Amino acid sequence: MFSKILIANRGEIACRVMRTAKRMGIATVAVYSEADADALHVAMADEAVAVGPAPSSESYLVIDNIMAAIKETGADAVHPGYGFLSENAAFSEALEKAGVAFIGPGPKAIAAMGDKIESKRLAEEAGVATVPGRPGVIKDAEEAVTVSKEIGYPVMLKASAGGGGKGMRIARDDDGVRESFRLAASEALSSFGDDRIFIEKFIENPRHIEIQVLADSHGNTIYLGERECSIQRRHQKVIEEAPSPFIDPDTRAAMGAQAVALAQAVDYKSAGTVEFIVDGERNFYFLEMNTRLQVEHPVTELVTGVDLVEQMIRVAAGETLQIAQDDVTLEGWAMETRVYAEDPFRNFLPSTGRLVRYRAPEESDTVRVDTGVGEGGEISMFYDPMIAKLITGGATRDDAIAAMRDALDAYYIRGVSHNIPFLSAVLAHPRFKSGNISTAFIDEEYADGFTTEHLMHDDPRTIVAVAAVLDARQRSRRGQVNGHAPVLADRTAIVGDGETQEFALSLRQTDDTYAVDVDGSAFAVAGDWRPGEPLFQGTVNGGAVCIQVERLGPRYRLSHAGGQMDVMVVSPQVAALTQLMPVKEPPDLSRFLLSPMPGLLIRLAVQAGDAVKAGEELAIVEAMKMENVLRAAQDGTVKELLAGEGDSLMVDQPILEFD
């Protein structure tokens, strides 16, 4: 067995690998960029080595820098995690040449499966069902149009070396193909250094389902069931689960057999994932094989009881799999949500900054938090905006969903925007709970974006009752400080901002329980919340609740079960006066093109004096390696450019002004 493993990665996956290595008694080495000097994975490792400046292209992606760190620390094995160099055949070859074990497949398998064009050809030869398409590289946009017409719209343009949703675009007509070809090629070159594009048929409303495989160097290959990964946005997975609510035992066995056949065809060893799209009739088609650990691997671990990182380490050390196919059983259900630093109310634009407050849910047998950050940590513009992966389990799918909703309620993050409200809303959606999902779920159910209207609580009076108790505790504290006894007078709750709703309140306290009347409905509220605490953890009518509490001036912003409410509790007299207050109008910024996110201005398509039409491209802002096209909202003339190509932009920074 290895004595020291270097993890050639950062963030939560580096921490996750270290946990297993430490449990196995193996020393660990972290590598870090200048931006990550104080990161959690650095503090967690036994040793740490700096490998370059903040941009990954100058640090985590530089093979020579990683090899130097290996030599400096004497590591005898490397785990690549996912992303970065995890599927780089040249890196695997360099390790092999240096006599250092790569905890992953061999370079030939990486090269064969890393090229989507070659992998599709090999899959067909291995008897794996594939999506109709043109297998070769498309040389330019006009050839892309020709090929797309032959296949039939809609089509998917994909980067041959792509992954993680980058370099992928759907096109439904000729003009869409031309633009998608340009953007996909540009994204692919930026992310992977390879701008080759191929095209295949886009299957409408498919499910994205993947099979986890595990193979050793002694000819043993097994599969560990499937993962449902259909809840996606811009081809990025958002929620995953195992098993799939759609796949039956016969389909599972057929998909597993094809995944194993493909792994054997490329002499695969280690953990890997074969991804399929599945239509409504359970016909399945090969998408790609990921020759690495997947982000969503924890759900498989929960339902199989197999530590995939441990198995990868043991296989790389030359051991034989101790698990046969007949030993694999799926017990219970597991759910994973990806907690990102992004603003769901601004079209999921990434958010950067410091985690001013950070409190993760308490881990247990049914709750797991894989993270690489802590309070005070930084979410950098240089890397993926993932904060953590939250994983829950249960005996049934409903149990796993309920556990996830409770865990999300207890996840408290301040300092950056995050997608927890969106995740909670999806989990509460009737269609999601029914299991009737597809990769189009988010586009269909949130076609006009995610707004505060999606955060209406099932029973707002429950939240109002808790707000009344918070107000009573706050006033009680002030009364104690001023030497006065707390007064439980009748109050009024004002919900919302602008258009508001009022609730009449009365409170009565018995020991630690408050009897709250909300417009004639009775609630018994108990909890030990004190002013300043970020969570109210207690009961309402005997049922356990966890509600996030944020003070916004005189209001409480309360978040629970996918709902969010701003509540102000005041005397009836103040409530009457509040309704007379004028509403301040926001400033008119319609004359400006504002950057919707922090990022890099990589292209300006107009100059001062240019006339533009609604929908015309104005600029491209790159954030987290994704290119975002900014278009004109209406006809107009460009008065002045306020930023230049290559500038780093802040959120809402003006890029140009119109006349």
TAQUICOR-V873050 format. One record per pair of residues at least 24 apart in sequence whose ideal C-beta (glycine too) atoms are under 6 Angstrom apart, sorted by the first residue. I is the first residue (numbers start at 1). J is the second residue. If there is no record, write none. Layout:
# TAQUICOR-V873050
((I J) (I J))
This chain:
# TAQUICOR-V873050
((1 317) (2 26) (2 76) (2 77) (3 76) (4 75) (4 76) (5 77) (5 79) (6 70) (6 75) (6 78) (7 79) (8 66) (8 78) (8 80) (8 85) (9 81) (9 84) (10 36) (10 41) (11 372) (12 370) (12 371) (12 372) (13 81) (13 82) (14 41) (15 40) (15 41) (15 44) (15 372) (16 370) (17 79) (17 309) (18 44) (20 307) (20 309) (20 310) (29 73) (29 75) (31 69) (33 59) (35 380) (35 382) (40 372) (40 373) (40 374) (41 372) (47 73) (54 382) (55 382) (60 84) (63 91) (63 94) (67 94) (70 100) (77 101) (77 103) (78 102) (79 103) (82 292) (82 293) (86 292) (87 114) (87 291) (87 292) (101 316) (103 312) (103 313) (103 316) (104 270) (105 268) (105 269) (105 270) (105 291) (109 266) (109 268) (109 291) (110 291) (112 266) (113 289) (113 291) (115 160) (116 160) (116 288) (117 160) (117 198) (119 289) (123 262) (123 286) (126 261) (126 262) (126 265) (128 258) (128 262) (128 286) (129 285) (130 285) (130 286) (131 200) (131 201) (131 285) (132 201) (133 199) (133 200) (133 201) (134 199) (137 196) (138 197) (138 199) (141 178) (141 181) (144 177) (144 181) (145 174) (145 177) (147 199) (148 177) (151 201) (154 202) (155 199) (155 202) (156 200) (156 202) (157 181) (157 184) (157 197) (157 199) (158 198) (159 188) (160 196) (160 198) (161 192) (161 194) (162 188) (165 234) (165 235) (165 236) (166 191) (168 235) (170 202) (183 627) (187 627) (191 625) (203 277) (203 279) (205 438) (205 440) (206 277) (206 279) (206 439) (207 246) (207 278) (207 438) (208 439) (209 244) (209 276) (209 278) (210 273) (210 275) (211 255) (211 256) (211 259) (211 274) (212 273) (212 300) (213 259) (213 263) (213 272) (214 271) (214 311) (215 263) (215 268) (215 269) (216 269) (216 315) (216 320) (216 321) (217 269) (218 320) (220 321) (221 260) (221 263) (221 264) (222 325) (223 256) (223 259) (223 260) (224 300) (224 304) (224 328) (225 330) (226 252) (227 296) (227 299) (230 437) (230 438) (230 439) (231 441) (232 439) (233 442) (238 338) (239 337) (240 296) (240 299) (240 336) (241 299) (241 335) (242 299) (242 300) (242 303) (242 334) (243 330) (245 435) (251 282) (255 284) (269 315) (270 312) (270 315) (271 308) (271 312) (296 336) (298 336) (298 391) (299 334) (299 336) (302 334) (302 393) (303 330) (303 331) (303 332) (303 334) (332 393) (332 395) (333 394) (333 396) (333 397) (333 400) (334 393) (335 392) (335 400) (335 404) (336 389) (336 391) (337 390) (337 423) (338 389) (339 387) (339 388) (339 390) (340 385) (340 386) (340 419) (341 379) (341 385) (341 387) (341 416) (341 418) (342 385) (342 419) (343 417) (344 419) (344 422) (344 450) (347 449) (349 596) (349 597) (350 385) (350 597) (350 623) (350 624) (351 416) (351 417) (352 379) (352 381) (352 598) (353 415) (353 416) (354 378) (354 415) (355 415) (356 414) (356 415) (357 414) (358 413) (359 412) (361 407) (361 410) (361 411) (366 392) (366 393) (366 403) (367 392) (367 407) (379 416) (381 598) (385 624) (401 427) (405 561) (409 546) (409 560) (410 546) (412 534) (412 548) (421 455) (421 564) (422 450) (424 562) (425 454) (425 562) (428 562) (455 563) (455 564) (457 563) (461 518) (461 521) (462 540) (463 558) (463 565) (464 493) (464 503) (464 518) (465 516) (465 518) (465 523) (465 525) (466 525) (466 536) (466 547) (467 493) (467 556) (467 567) (467 569) (468 505) (468 507) (468 516) (468 569) (469 514) (469 525) (470 556) (471 569) (472 507) (474 531) (477 531) (491 569) (492 570) (492 572) (492 575) (493 567) (493 569) (494 568) (494 575) (495 565) (495 567) (497 566) (591 657) (591 658) (592 654) (592 657) (593 618) (593 655) (593 656) (594 652) (594 654) (595 621) (595 649) (595 653) (595 655) (597 623) (598 650) (598 651) (599 623) (599 649) (600 648) (601 643) (601 645) (601 647) (601 649) (604 645) (606 638) (608 638) (608 640) (608 641) (610 638) (611 637) (612 636) (619 655))
